Amino acid sequence: MNAIVSNLAQPVGQPKTAERDLLLRVDNVSLSFGGVKAITNISFDIQKGEIRAIIGPNGAGKTSMLNVINGFYHPQEGTITWRGEVRRKMKPYEAASQGIARTFQNVALFKGMTTLDNIMSGRSLKMHRNFLWQMAWFGPARQEEIEHRRKVEDIIDFLEIQAIRKTPVGKLPYGLQKRVELGRALAMEPELLLLDEPMAGMNLEEKEDMSRFIVDVNQEFGTTIALIEHDMGVVMDLSDRVVVLDYGKKIADGPPEEVQASQAVIDAYLGVSH
Amino acid sequence: MLYDIFIGPFVQMVEMPDFFLQVLWEGFVAGILYALIALGFVLIFKASGVFNFAQGIMVVFAGLTLVGFYESGVPALLALLLTIGVMGALAYGIERFVMRPLVNQPDIILLMATIGLTYFLIGLGEFVFGGEPKRMIAEELGLPTGSTAIEMGERGLVILQHIDIAAAVIAILMVTALGIFFNKTRIGRALRAVADDHQAALSVGISLNQIWAIVWFAAGLVALATGIMWGARSDVSFALEIVAFKALPVLILGGFTSIPGAIIGGLIIGFGEKIGEIYWGGLVGGGIESWLAYIIALIFLLFRPQGLFGERIIERV
């Protein structure tokens, strides 16, 4: 099976990726929970400015992979190189402060708070005034809050969610919640944005909107995106390169057309006895 | 009978306004003290979505520590500072050894952890300070004693205990400071974020460890203030822990997540209890003070389950 794995650092037919730098590299990462192996010896990279899709059947280890990247899980083996430096074991909030933002498969918003507050919470790391200023609630702290508020309003405009600015997010329909969650991640001005099934449970129109936002974020803000998605149409349209996982192992890696044609991928999706 | 319920008590109130005012004052003071306890619960609930079973014992523990330091020969004010230090260390310890390993666990697990913490603190308190009630060093801390009698013209007297006035002032100050801290600052937003969703909070770069340590420390300070105030009125003993559960109806009334709610709820319970006991208690043989609060809370639950100021969380299913 390994013969078919195509590991292309600089995929052919994609000249724009050629001069890009490496943003993140995962080398031989393995992760297990007790006796259950979630990820086995996976290596791949994410280059600056690309949209990288991670696909695979349910239980393939895609979300675990994202969790490893943003520090929720610590792999037992392997290394993660972030911007050219091998990363030590880090906590999620450290990953966040280094510019990794994410959304979740099952929307993880702060349900009691409004859309505005949810997105503002994405600015947590960008606010630097200390406790005392904050308590005083005037002067620099206040000025800072206003600046951040402006940034957040820009994001709200960008995502076209002005109308629900003050609505508690628990009340919103699922599609909008996903959009707010994207907004919160964008508020962090991340270098790498991890999207875990951004289009799950959406109708066609919502999927088209979301696709447009993802492409815009990638092109206008230059944000690198790694996304997990089950809708193959979306994956093939959006992504520059695709990595395919199955049973915690990598079975293909390359540009969408190539991956689509790979026998191992077809087998994984259609089901072949293992 | 109807007269006794609907008319008699009010006639009494008007006929003896001095007595009525005295009752109101008693209710006010009790309310403030309930509010102080409830405040401790609210802080933890806001930050972790958990009813902190250990808040009551933290009140006792703080009080005992303060008296303990004083009895071992430390000057009163230094003892107070040291106790604040102990509460800080306790907050760090709870964060490090209880909360941190339980990140992302269901709320019920965290609740069980606080029950465990309760028994740990009871054991530790008894081991270090012994089981006997101790006298609170209110005077030594510079809290006023004595009382003032206000004359009501020819009608009579209202007596105000100075310690009660001090309790009211301290409670109001603490509530204002905490209110500003948690509603107007980034920390406040972070706190609500943490309470809603651990993973999401982590992913936007909020440090759970830091937030939890801050919150448990704040709850520790509130516990200390409560311990001093309750202790000054009775004694510092493990029985205070039970009194702390009076905070439960207060929280149901005010909402588990609202600092102003804790205050208003505390006052409603305080006034309700005293007035109910004095003017209506006789009808059922008295002693209604101990359960009236729960009845008020139950009635409230029927109409406003989220409390007066609680967050109304609507979940789409």
Interface residues (C-beta under 8 A of the other chain):
Chain A: N70 F72 K91 P92 Y93 A96 S97 A101 R102 F104 A108 L109 F110 K111 G112 M113 D117 M120 S121 G122 S124 L125 M127 F131 Q134 M135 W137 A141 P168 G170 K171 L172 P173 Y174 R184 A185 A187 M188
Chain B: A177 I180 F181 K184 T185 R186 I187 R189 A190 R192 A193 A195 D196 D197 Q199 A200 A201 L202 S203 V204 G205 I206 S207 L208 T257 E311 R312 I313 I314 E315 R316
